[in-house]
Amino acid sequence: MELYDYIGNYEGIYKIDMQYEYDENDLPKKIIRETYSAFDFFRDTLVINYE
């Protein structure tokens, strides 16, 4: 997903990338979200454990 925001003379960009990892049963085991903006970068990781 990419969002473009135009404020005055400044063009800021906000982008989200999602990555998925699956286990041997094709179930999601990890979700990685990377968020980019004009000034920041964040990476969140969600790990799923099945019992």
C-alpha positions, 0 to 999 in steps of 0.5 A, spaced: 500 500 500 502 506 498 499 513 500 501 520 497 500 526 501 501 533 498 501 538 503 503 545 501 510 544 497 512 538 500 510 531 497 510 526 503 510 518 502 507 513 506 508 506 504 506 499 508 510 492 506 507 486 509 511 479 508 509 472 511 512 466 513 508 459 513 510 453 517 510 446 514 502 445 514 501 452 510 499 456 516 502 463 518 507 463 523 510 470 522 507 476 519 512 482 518 510 489 517 514 495 515 512 502 515 515 507 511 514 515 511 517 521 509 521 521 516 520 514 519 521 507 518 518 502 523 518 494 523 513 490 527 513 482 527 508 478 529 510 471 531 504 465 531 505 459 536 500 453 535 499 449 541 
